[in-house]
């Protein structure tokens, strides 16, 4: 029951956290803020893997409880922290609570010197959300599939997570000790190498925060998938040419090369593909559909992950190194999909991204200023006419 509740909670958080981060972030900081989710996941794996290393040396029937107890610490911090976090301004606008929305927006962005920017930016958000409501009305879950624009949004938002799971990262993370066992490593060596593997991801994720807002999303996705395919190709060749067979000498250099490639998979995913999986889904849906769609995206994410994690040990035992060929092909295929079917969203506000899909009319800052100027001119003329009649 405890694991069931943990799974439910994690699924809920992963559906909400990137949406919330995307909605409160400035356009030029949005990727960095939502990508921080991947860094937190990386730190979670880091703690979990090194906890496993420690438990492997602790012969106690209750050692399994330590891992569950450690999970409770960040959960309590999160529980206390959310009590002090304001609501999303965009969600408040969607619900018609405009005064609360502007107050929340200023709480996140006002620095004492940018009053004009805050007013203009909030007005743009408010007007565009109203345009969304006029164009789309109240939307249900079924509306995600009704129009070509919505289906394209759903494809773009969900395929990036499908690509992440088909990258083989879940297989490597959960079954790397089985991979090391095929190299004839003993249990202590397996756990130690897995701990070292877990140390790569936090560093790579941290590095990604320095460039993820500067480089186009498509370029990152294509590069990452192509490099992952190359890594698995090298892993496959090494495992096929230099197999580690029981009772026979092993090629130490080949073993080290294979492990280096496994570490390269982690570094690549954690710095490139992994962060972008959190960035794109919240960007491509309108305000009304964003939360619903991201929940569905996470269902797709975890469903594919479940299939990979359940089938991988069976496949690895049955066909050995040939299983790695699957990830050569899936990553190459994903690189092609990203190259030819994905839009670029870098540098666009959440409202401006609607223009890519063409189903919502967008009001830009310049248009809003022009409309306000025209309104002021009309009001001035009306006042003058009234005075002339008097």
C-alpha positions in Angstrom: 0.0 0.0 0.0 2.8 2.4 0.8 4.5 1.9 -2.5 1.1 2.4 -4.2 0.6 5.7 -2.5 4.2 6.8 -3.3 3.6 6.0 -7.0 0.3 7.9 -7.0 2.0 10.9 -5.4 5.0 10.9 -7.7 2.7 10.6 -10.8 0.6 13.6 -9.5 3.7 15.8 -8.9 5.3 15.0 -12.2 2.1 16.0 -13.9 1.7 19.3 -12.1 5.2 20.6 -11.3 6.3 21.3 -14.9 3.0 23.0 -15.7 3.3 25.2 -12.7 6.9 26.1 -13.4 6.2 26.9 -17.1 3.2 29.1 -16.2 5.1 31.3 -13.6 8.4 31.6 -15.5 9.5 34.4 -17.8 9.9 33.4 -21.4 13.7 33.6 -21.4 13.9 31.5 -18.1 11.1 29.0 -18.7 13.4 26.2 -20.0 15.8 26.5 -17.1 13.0 26.5 -14.5 11.1 23.5 -15.9 14.4 21.6 -16.7 15.2 21.8 -12.9 12.7 18.9 -12.6 15.2 16.6 -14.3 17.9 17.8 -12.0 15.8 16.9 -9.0 15.1 13.4 -10.5 18.9 13.0 -11.1 19.6 13.8 -7.4 16.9 11.3 -6.4 18.6 8.6 -8.4 22.0 9.7 -6.9 20.7 9.2 -3.4 18.9 6.0 -4.2 21.9 4.4 -5.9 24.4 5.3 -3.2 21.9 4.2 -0.6 21.9 0.8 -2.4 25.7 0.7 -2.2 25.6 1.3 1.5 22.8 -1.2 2.1 24.7 -3.8 0.1 27.4 -3.7 2.9 24.8 -3.7 5.8 23.6 -7.2 6.6 20.4 -6.5 8.4 16.9 -7.8 7.7 15.6 -4.2 8.1 18.0 -2.6 5.6 15.3 -2.1 3.0 13.5 0.3 5.4 16.3 2.8 5.1 15.6 3.7 1.5 11.9 4.3 2.2 12.7 6.4 5.2 15.1 8.6 3.2 12.3 9.2 0.7 10.2 10.8 3.4 12.6 13.7 4.0 12.2 15.5 0.6 8.5 14.7 0.8 8.1 16.5 4.1 10.1 19.5 2.7 7.9 19.6 -0.3 4.7 19.4 1.8 5.9 22.4 3.9 7.2 24.3 1.0 4.0 24.3 -1.1 2.2 26.0 1.7 4.2 29.1 1.0 3.9 29.1 -2.8 1.4 31.3 -4.6 -1.0 30.2 -7.3 -0.3 30.3 -11.0 -1.4 33.7 -12.5 -2.4 32.1 -15.7 -4.7 29.6 -13.9 -6.3 32.4 -11.9 -6.9 34.4 -15.2 -8.5 31.3 -16.7 -10.9 31.2 -13.7 -11.7 34.9 -14.0 -9.9 35.9 -10.8 -8.1 38.8 -12.4 -7.2 40.8 -9.3 -5.7 37.7 -7.6 -3.9 36.8 -10.9 -2.2 40.2 -11.2 -1.2 40.1 -7.5 0.3 36.6 -8.0 2.1 37.7 -11.2 3.7 40.7 -9.4 4.7 38.5 -6.5 6.7 36.3 -8.9 8.1 39.1 -11.1 8.0 42.6 -9.6 11.5 43.7 -8.5 10.8 47.3 -7.6 11.9 48.7 -10.9 9.8 46.9 -13.6 6.3 48.2 -12.9 5.6 49.0 -16.5 6.8 45.6 -17.7 4.7 43.8 -15.2 1.6 45.7 -16.2 2.2 45.2 -19.9 3.1 41.5 -19.6 0.2 40.7 -17.4 -2.2 42.5 -19.8 -0.9 40.4 -22.7 -1.4 37.2 -20.7 -4.9 38.2 -19.7 -6.0 39.2 -23.1 -4.6 36.1 -24.8 -6.2 33.8 -22.3 -9.5 35.5 -23.0 -8.9 35.0 -26.7 -8.3 31.3 -26.0 -11.6 31.1 -24.1 -13.5 32.8 -26.9 -11.9 30.5 -29.6 -12.1 27.2 -27.7 -14.6 27.6 -24.9 -14.7 25.1 -22.1 -12.7 22.0 -23.1 -13.0 18.4 -21.9 -10.6 15.5 -22.1 -12.2 14.3 -25.4 -11.3 17.7 -27.0 -7.6 16.7 -27.0 -8.4 14.4 -29.9 -11.0 16.3 -31.8 -9.1 18.8 -34.0 -5.9 18.5 -36.0 -4.3 21.3 -34.0 -5.1 19.6 -30.7 -3.9 16.2 -32.0 -0.6 17.8 -33.1 -0.1 19.4 -29.7 -0.7 16.0 -28.1 1.7 14.3 -30.4 4.4 16.9 -29.8 3.9 16.8 -26.0 3.7 13.0 -25.6 6.2 11.8 -28.2 9.1 13.6 -26.5 8.4 11.5 -23.4 8.0 8.3 -25.5 11.4 9.1 -27.0 12.9 9.5 -23.5 11.7 6.0 -22.5 12.6 4.5 -25.8 16.1 6.0 -25.4 16.8 3.1 -23.1 17.5 5.2 -20.1 15.0 3.3 -17.9 16.6 0.0 -18.9 20.1 1.3 -18.0 19.0 2.9 -14.7 17.1 0.0 -13.4 19.1 -2.9 -14.8 22.6 -1.7 -15.0 23.7 -4.2 -12.4 22.4 -6.9 -14.6 24.5 -5.5 -17.4 27.6 -5.4 -15.1 26.8 -9.0 -14.1 27.2 -10.0 -17.8 30.7 -8.5 -17.5 31.4 -10.9 -14.7 31.5 -8.2 -11.9 30.7 -9.4 -8.4 27.9 -7.8 -6.4 30.1 -5.2 -4.7 31.6 -4.1 -8.0 28.1 -3.9 -9.5 26.8 -1.7 -6.7 29.9 0.5 -6.7 29.8 1.1 -10.5 26.1 1.8 -10.3 26.8 4.4 -7.6 29.4 6.1 -9.8 26.9 6.0 -12.6 24.5 7.8 -10.4 27.0 10.6 -9.8 27.1 11.5 -13.5 23.5 12.7 -13.9 23.4 15.5 -11.4 26.5 17.1 -12.9 25.1 16.8 -16.4 21.8 18.2 -15.4 23.4 21.2 -13.7 25.4 21.9 -16.8 22.3 21.9 -18.9 20.8 24.8 -16.9 23.5 27.1 -18.4 22.6 26.5 -22.0 19.0 25.0 -22.2 17.5 28.5 -22.7 20.0 29.5 -25.3 19.9 26.5 -27.6 16.9 25.6 -29.7 14.8 22.7 -28.4 14.9 20.8 -31.7 18.7 21.0 -31.9 19.0 19.5 -28.4 16.6 16.7 -29.2 18.1 15.8 -32.5 21.6 15.9 -31.2 20.8 13.8 -28.1 18.9 11.1 -29.9 21.6 10.8 -32.6 24.4 10.5 -30.0 22.4 8.0 -27.9 22.0 5.8 -31.0 25.8 6.1 -31.5 26.5 5.1 -27.9 24.3 2.0 -28.1 25.9 1.1 -31.4 29.3 1.1 -29.7 27.9 -0.8 -26.7 26.5 -3.4 -29.0 29.7 -3.8 -31.0 31.9 -4.1 -27.8 29.5 -6.6 -26.2 29.3 -8.7 -29.4 33.0 -8.7 -30.2 34.4 -9.0 -26.6 31.8 -11.0 -24.7 32.5 -11.7 -21.0 32.0 -15.5 -20.7 32.1 -17.4 -17.4 35.4 -19.2 -17.0 37.2 -17.3 -19.8 39.6 -14.4 -19.7 37.9 -11.0 -20.2 39.1 -8.0 -22.2 39.5 -5.4 -19.5 39.8 -2.5 -22.0 36.6 -3.6 -23.7 34.8 -3.7 -20.3 36.0 -0.2 -19.5 34.9 1.0 -22.9 31.4 -0.5 -22.5 31.0 1.1 -19.0 32.2 4.4 -20.3 29.5 4.3 -23.0 26.9 3.5 -20.4 28.1 6.5 -18.4 28.0 8.6 -21.7 24.3 7.5 -22.1 23.6 8.9 -18.7 25.5 12.2 -19.3 23.8 12.6 -22.7 20.3 12.0 -21.5 20.7 14.1 -18.3 22.2 17.1 -20.1 20.1 17.0 -23.3 17.0 14.8 -23.9 16.0 14.5 -20.2 15.6 18.2 -19.4 13.7 18.9 -22.6 11.1 16.2 -21.8 10.0 18.5 -19.0 10.2 21.7 -21.1 8.1 20.9 -24.2 4.9 19.3 -22.9 3.8 22.3 -20.8 4.7 24.7 -23.6 2.6 23.3 -26.4 -0.9 23.2 -24.9 -3.3 26.1 -24.3 -4.1 27.3 -20.8 -7.4 25.4 -20.6 -5.9 22.1 -21.7 -2.4 22.3 -20.2 -3.0 20.5 -17.0 -5.3 17.8 -18.5 -2.9 17.2 -21.4 0.2 16.9 -19.2 -1.6 14.4 -17.0 -2.2 12.3 -20.1 1.4 12.8 -21.3 2.6 11.4 -17.9 0.3 8.4 -18.3 2.0 7.7 -21.7 5.4 8.3 -20.1 4.9 5.8 -17.3 3.1 3.2 -19.4 6.1 3.0 -21.8 8.5 3.0 -18.9 6.6 0.1 -17.4 6.8 -1.9 -20.6 10.5 -1.3 -20.9 11.4 -2.1 -17.3 9.3 -5.3 -17.3 10.5 -6.6 -20.6 14.2 -5.7 -20.4 15.4 -8.4 -18.0 13.6 -11.0 -19.9 15.0 -9.8 -23.2 18.5 -9.4 -21.8 18.5 -12.9 -20.5 17.1 -14.3 -23.8 19.2 -12.5 -26.4 22.0 -10.8 -24.5 23.8 -8.0 -26.4 21.4 -8.2 -29.3 18.8 -6.4 -27.1 20.9 -3.2 -27.4 20.1 -3.1 -31.1 16.6 -2.0 -30.2 17.8 1.2 -28.7 20.1 1.9 -31.7 17.0 1.9 -33.9 14.6 3.7 -31.5 17.0 6.6 -31.0 17.7 6.9 -34.7 14.0 7.0 -35.4 13.4 9.6 -32.7 16.1 11.8 -34.2 14.3 11.8 -37.5 10.9 12.6 -36.0 12.4 15.5 -34.1 14.1 16.8 -37.2 11.0 16.7 -39.5 7.9 16.8 -37.3 8.8 19.1 -34.3 8.3 22.9 -34.1 10.8 25.2 -32.4 9.4 26.9 -29.3 12.6 28.6 -28.0 12.1 32.3 -27.2 8.3 32.3 -27.5 5.9 33.0 -24.7 3.3 30.3 -23.9 0.7 32.4 -25.7 2.9 33.0 -28.7 3.5 29.2 -29.1 -0.3 29.0 -29.9 0.5 30.6 -33.3 2.6 27.6 -34.3 -0.5 25.4 -34.1 -2.8 28.1 -35.7 -6.0 27.4 -33.7 -5.9 30.6 -31.5 -5.6 34.2 -32.5 -2.7 35.8 -30.5 -2.5 39.4 -29.4 1.1 40.6 -29.3 2.4 43.4 -27.1 2.7 45.8 -30.0 -0.9 45.1 -31.0 -2.1 45.6 -27.5 -0.3 48.9 -27.2 -1.8 50.0 -30.6 -5.3 49.0 -29.4 -4.8 50.9 -26.2 -3.6 54.0 -28.1 -6.6 53.9 -30.4 -8.9 53.6 -27.4 -7.3 56.6 -25.8 -7.7 58.6 -29.0 -11.3 57.7 -29.2 -11.9 58.7 -25.6 -10.0 62.0 -26.2 -12.2 62.8 -29.2 -15.3 62.0 -27.3 -14.3 64.4 -24.5 -13.5 67.2 -27.0 -16.8 66.7 -28.8 -18.7 66.9 -25.5 -16.9 70.2 -24.6 -17.6 71.6 -28.1 -21.3 70.9 -27.6 -21.3 72.5 -24.2 
